[in-house]
Amino acid sequence: MALDEKNRRNLAARVASALVLFPLACWLTWLGGTPFALLAAAGAAVAAGELVLMFGTFGLAEALGVVVAGSIPLVAAFGRSGELLPGWSGLALAGATVILLALFLFREEPLDRIPRSLGIVVLSWLYCGLLVASLVGLRLRFGMGWVILAFVVTWANDTFAYFAGHLFGRHKMIARISPGKTWEGFAGGVAGSVVGALVTRWLLLGDLPLGAAAVIGLGGAVFGPLGDLAESMIKRGAGVKDSSRIIPGHGGLLDRIDALLFVGPWVYVCAAYLQHLL
């Protein structure tokens, strides 16, 4: 099925955005240290802000969620160990939980809505903060190549799935959550993830066994779409199409990194396992 005019315009916007964002992300990943930590922190805070704003309310509790989400990648970076919650940071998160609950004691909101509002704020720092921190830990503990591997596996999956789905898509995956996703697109995404993993291994990770690279790509082909579907589920619950409109062709930042949020921890686990094994 050929791309119609609307899809061609959307594709052009997606490509233009990717041509700017991907090199920038790779450059900051190469720099590592504080620049990469600040990129991760800013990304986590923006994504958390998009998440809470989807549900229409933004007060002190939601602001706390954004601050905590942005702080978690910074804490992981300054811990210098590659751990996601090093040292005292677990206690700090416990303190943030106490403050969050205290804020809701003084909030003018129907009591039966408070658990939902609490859940949204906590989700913002776990989903957007902790999962982004996995990329910071990956950079610190295993190096630049592993983060680039997570990027390439994710974005190759998305690109191949996009074209395969639009050209050959017939059979829906989970229509109630994401009507546009098809099994044909998923198959294209699998090919993209594996090819992306093998190319990255060839260019940057020569010590990575070929079979392990393929397995990482296959896992990314599963976790990437799961991350995309998870965000689609949240957006449908909030009644919105995009998390925001800050990136042409992609909507919001959370729309752009939703798959990466699931692929990052997968690649981290694989790197840690291989380090232990080898």
PLY file of the C-alpha trace (Angstrom):
ply
format ascii 1.0
element vertex 278
property float x
property float y
property float z
element edge 277
property int vertex1
property int vertex2
end_header
0.00 0.00 0.00
1.53 3.31 -1.07
1.88 6.18 1.37
-0.83 8.85 0.96
-0.12 12.58 1.01
-0.73 12.94 4.76
1.59 10.03 5.55
4.25 11.41 3.21
4.17 14.76 5.02
4.31 13.01 8.36
7.23 10.87 7.19
9.10 13.96 5.99
8.64 15.60 9.39
9.76 12.43 11.17
12.88 12.16 9.03
13.75 15.83 9.49
13.36 15.55 13.27
15.42 12.36 13.37
18.22 13.97 11.35
18.51 16.61 14.08
17.81 14.56 17.21
19.77 11.38 16.49
23.16 13.08 15.85
22.62 15.33 18.88
21.85 12.36 21.11
24.88 10.46 19.76
27.19 13.44 20.27
26.10 13.94 23.88
26.40 10.20 24.45
29.95 10.34 23.09
30.76 13.23 25.46
29.32 11.30 28.40
29.75 12.70 31.91
27.79 15.81 32.85
26.51 16.65 29.31
24.92 13.21 28.91
23.57 13.27 32.47
21.97 16.67 31.86
20.46 15.43 28.59
18.97 12.43 30.40
17.72 14.58 33.29
16.12 17.12 30.95
14.54 14.35 28.89
13.15 12.65 31.99
11.73 15.91 33.34
10.11 16.87 30.01
8.62 13.39 29.55
7.32 13.40 33.14
5.77 16.81 32.57
4.06 15.54 29.42
2.77 12.52 31.31
1.13 14.44 34.14
-0.24 17.13 31.81
-2.00 14.45 29.73
-4.39 14.08 32.65
-5.15 17.80 32.88
-3.99 18.72 36.39
-0.70 20.32 37.35
-0.12 21.38 40.95
2.59 21.08 43.58
2.35 17.28 43.61
2.80 17.03 39.84
5.69 19.54 39.97
7.33 17.31 42.58
6.92 14.37 40.22
8.69 16.25 37.42
11.54 17.30 39.73
12.02 13.78 41.08
11.89 12.28 37.58
14.59 14.68 36.40
16.69 14.09 39.52
16.88 10.29 39.24
19.14 10.25 36.13
21.37 12.89 37.74
21.68 10.81 40.90
22.60 7.78 38.80
25.25 9.85 37.01
26.87 11.30 40.10
26.83 7.95 41.84
29.65 6.95 39.41
28.83 3.27 39.83
26.31 2.60 37.09
23.67 1.76 39.70
20.27 3.31 39.10
19.67 4.28 42.73
23.11 4.45 44.35
23.84 5.14 48.02
21.42 7.41 49.80
19.15 7.95 46.79
16.73 5.20 47.83
16.16 7.02 51.12
15.70 10.29 49.21
13.02 8.63 47.08
11.31 7.42 50.25
11.37 11.01 51.50
9.84 12.23 48.24
7.05 9.69 48.71
6.32 11.06 52.19
6.24 14.63 50.86
3.98 13.59 47.99
1.43 12.00 50.32
1.58 15.02 52.64
0.85 17.37 49.73
-2.32 15.47 48.92
-3.57 15.93 52.49
-4.07 19.62 51.71
-5.29 19.29 48.16
-8.84 20.24 47.25
-9.72 17.12 45.32
-12.44 14.48 45.77
-11.06 11.69 47.93
-12.03 9.01 45.43
-9.78 10.67 42.80
-6.69 10.98 44.96
-5.36 7.41 44.43
-5.49 7.98 40.66
-3.71 11.33 40.93
-1.10 9.81 43.24
-0.54 6.96 40.81
0.06 9.36 37.92
2.73 11.29 39.84
4.51 8.14 41.05
4.34 6.71 37.53
5.98 9.88 36.20
9.12 9.32 38.23
9.29 5.55 37.81
8.39 5.47 34.12
10.19 8.63 33.01
12.88 8.94 35.69
14.04 5.45 36.58
13.83 4.02 33.07
15.79 6.95 31.64
18.36 6.42 34.41
19.05 2.97 32.95
20.68 4.73 29.98
22.86 6.80 32.31
23.91 3.63 34.15
24.58 1.96 30.81
26.88 4.82 29.74
28.76 4.92 33.05
29.20 1.21 33.56
29.61 -0.13 30.04
30.49 2.78 27.79
29.22 4.78 24.86
28.84 1.86 22.43
26.18 0.20 24.56
24.03 3.31 24.69
24.35 3.75 20.93
23.35 0.09 20.62
20.14 0.82 22.58
19.46 3.87 20.37
20.04 2.04 17.10
18.07 -1.08 18.06
15.13 1.11 19.09
15.11 3.48 16.16
15.86 0.83 13.53
12.92 -1.13 14.91
10.66 1.92 14.67
11.79 2.82 11.15
11.54 -0.68 9.67
8.19 -1.25 11.41
6.85 2.04 10.07
7.62 1.19 6.46
6.63 -2.48 6.70
3.38 -1.59 8.43
2.39 1.07 5.92
3.37 -0.97 2.89
2.25 -4.46 3.92
0.21 -4.11 7.12
-3.00 -6.15 7.18
-3.32 -7.92 10.53
-3.82 -5.77 13.62
-1.87 -6.48 16.80
-3.88 -4.82 19.59
-6.43 -2.63 17.83
-8.10 -1.35 21.02
-4.82 0.27 22.10
-2.98 1.04 18.85
-5.08 0.56 15.68
-2.13 1.31 13.42
0.15 -1.45 14.67
0.19 -4.63 12.60
1.97 -7.95 12.78
3.58 -7.20 9.43
4.98 -4.01 10.90
6.20 -5.98 13.90
8.02 -8.41 11.60
9.69 -5.51 9.82
10.70 -4.11 13.20
12.31 -7.43 14.17
14.45 -7.27 11.04
15.36 -3.66 11.79
16.38 -4.35 15.40
18.57 -7.32 14.52
20.24 -5.55 11.59
20.76 -2.46 13.75
22.32 -4.53 16.55
24.65 -6.34 14.15
25.77 -3.12 12.45
26.40 -1.41 15.79
28.35 -4.44 17.00
30.48 -4.29 13.84
31.15 -0.54 14.18
31.47 -0.04 17.95
31.38 -3.29 19.94
33.79 -5.69 18.30
34.17 -7.75 21.49
30.44 -8.46 21.62
29.73 -12.01 20.37
27.75 -12.06 17.13
25.03 -14.30 18.59
24.69 -12.06 21.64
24.22 -9.02 19.40
21.46 -10.83 17.52
19.76 -11.79 20.80
19.92 -8.19 22.00
18.31 -7.12 18.73
15.57 -9.74 19.07
14.86 -8.65 22.64
14.74 -5.04 21.54
12.25 -6.04 18.84
9.93 -7.21 21.63
10.56 -4.57 24.28
10.44 -1.65 21.84
6.87 -2.31 20.66
5.84 -3.09 24.26
7.09 0.34 25.29
5.22 1.94 22.42
2.02 0.07 23.28
2.37 0.93 26.97
2.48 4.63 26.19
-0.42 4.27 23.75
-2.42 2.65 26.55
-1.66 5.60 28.85
-2.61 8.12 26.16
-5.88 6.35 25.46
-6.62 6.42 29.17
-5.94 10.16 29.15
-7.93 10.70 25.95
-5.08 12.28 23.97
-3.42 11.40 20.67
0.09 12.70 21.42
1.89 13.34 24.69
2.55 16.89 23.40
3.49 18.61 20.13
7.06 19.72 20.72
8.71 17.48 18.07
7.45 17.81 14.45
6.20 14.49 13.11
6.57 12.75 16.45
4.32 14.64 18.89
5.95 14.81 22.30
9.25 13.65 23.70
7.55 10.74 25.45
6.14 9.67 22.07
9.71 9.60 20.75
11.38 7.73 23.62
8.57 5.39 24.74
10.19 2.36 23.10
13.68 3.36 24.26
12.42 3.43 27.87
11.81 -0.32 27.62
14.82 -1.18 25.46
17.31 0.64 27.72
16.84 -1.65 30.76
16.93 -4.71 28.48
20.30 -3.69 27.02
21.58 -2.88 30.53
20.66 -6.37 31.76
22.31 -7.96 28.73
25.50 -5.93 29.21
25.66 -6.81 32.91
25.09 -10.50 32.19
27.75 -10.59 29.48
30.23 -8.75 31.73
29.68 -11.36 34.41
29.87 -14.22 31.91
32.94 -13.04 30.04
0 1
1 2
2 3
3 4
4 5
5 6
6 7
7 8
8 9
9 10
10 11
11 12
12 13
13 14
14 15
15 16
16 17
17 18
18 19
19 20
20 21
21 22
22 23
23 24
24 25
25 26
26 27
27 28
28 29
29 30
30 31
31 32
32 33
33 34
34 35
35 36
36 37
37 38
38 39
39 40
40 41
41 42
42 43
43 44
44 45
45 46
46 47
47 48
48 49
49 50
50 51
51 52
52 53
53 54
54 55
55 56
56 57
57 58
58 59
59 60
60 61
61 62
62 63
63 64
64 65
65 66
66 67
67 68
68 69
69 70
70 71
71 72
72 73
73 74
74 75
75 76
76 77
77 78
78 79
79 80
80 81
81 82
82 83
83 84
84 85
85 86
86 87
87 88
88 89
89 90
90 91
91 92
92 93
93 94
94 95
95 96
96 97
97 98
98 99
99 100
100 101
101 102
102 103
103 104
104 105
105 106
106 107
107 108
108 109
109 110
110 111
111 112
112 113
113 114
114 115
115 116
116 117
117 118
118 119
119 120
120 121
121 122
122 123
123 124
124 125
125 126
126 127
127 128
128 129
129 130
130 131
131 132
132 133
133 134
134 135
135 136
136 137
137 138
138 139
139 140
140 141
141 142
142 143
143 144
144 145
145 146
146 147
147 148
148 149
149 150
150 151
151 152
152 153
153 154
154 155
155 156
156 157
157 158
158 159
159 160
160 161
161 162
162 163
163 164
164 165
165 166
166 167
167 168
168 169
169 170
170 171
171 172
172 173
173 174
174 175
175 176
176 177
177 178
178 179
179 180
180 181
181 182
182 183
183 184
184 185
185 186
186 187
187 188
188 189
189 190
190 191
191 192
192 193
193 194
194 195
195 196
196 197
197 198
198 199
199 200
200 201
201 202
202 203
203 204
204 205
205 206
206 207
207 208
208 209
209 210
210 211
211 212
212 213
213 214
214 215
215 216
216 217
217 218
218 219
219 220
220 221
221 222
222 223
223 224
224 225
225 226
226 227
227 228
228 229
229 230
230 231
231 232
232 233
233 234
234 235
235 236
236 237
237 238
238 239
239 240
240 241
241 242
242 243
243 244
244 245
245 246
246 247
247 248
248 249
249 250
250 251
251 252
252 253
253 254
254 255
255 256
256 257
257 258
258 259
259 260
260 261
261 262
262 263
263 264
264 265
265 266
266 267
267 268
268 269
269 270
270 271
271 272
272 273
273 274
274 275
275 276
276 277
